[in-house]
Amino acid sequence: MNVTAEQIKELRQQTGLSMMNCKSTLTETNGDMEKAIELLRKKGEIKAASRSDRTTGQGVVTSYIH
């Protein structure tokens, strides 16, 4: 099924994700907006879970006030 630009725009406005990510998800779900949002949530949870294990071991935070 071809995904229209309007569908991509709508999904992008709802989720705030990139156009390519929205397009690939809509293509994967055959244009079903609800399934696309659910799939993006599942993918997002996986990414967020993998990032939560990271720790910051290096770096400096500075500020300069003039």
N, C-alpha and C positions, 0 to 999 in steps of 0.2 A: 504494500500500500504506500502511496506517495504521501508524504507529510507536507502540509502547507506551511508557508511562512507565518501565517496567522497563528497556527497551533504552536509553533516554536516560540513565537513572541509571547503568547499567553502563558506557556509553561515557564518561560524565562522570567516573566514578571512575577509569577507565583513563587518561584524557587530561588531566583537570584543567581542561577548557575549559568555557565557559558552556553553559547548557542550550539556549539558542536556537541556538548554533553546532552543538551535538551533534544537535539535532532536525533542523536543515536538512540536515546532512550525511547523517544516516540516511535522511531522506526522499529525498535525491538518489541514494543507493545502494540504495534499495528495502529497507532494513532489514538489509542485509548488514554485519555488524559488522567483519569483516576489511577489506572494501573501504572502509568509512567511516574506519577508522584509517589506512589507506594514503592516502586522499584528504586527510585532515587533516594528515598528515606532509608531503605535497606542498605544501599551502597554507601550512603553517608555515614550510617552507624558503623559500618565496617571500617571506614577510613578514620573516623573519630576514635574508635577503640584502639586502632593501631598507633595513633599519635599520642594517646594518653600515657603510653609506657615510656615516652621520651623524657629525659631530664636535661636540664641546662647545666652544664658543667663548666663552661667557659663564658667569658664575656664581661663587659664593663658597661654600667649604666652611668652616664654623666649628664649634667645639665649646666648650662651657661646662662646666667641672667645678667643682662646689661642695663 
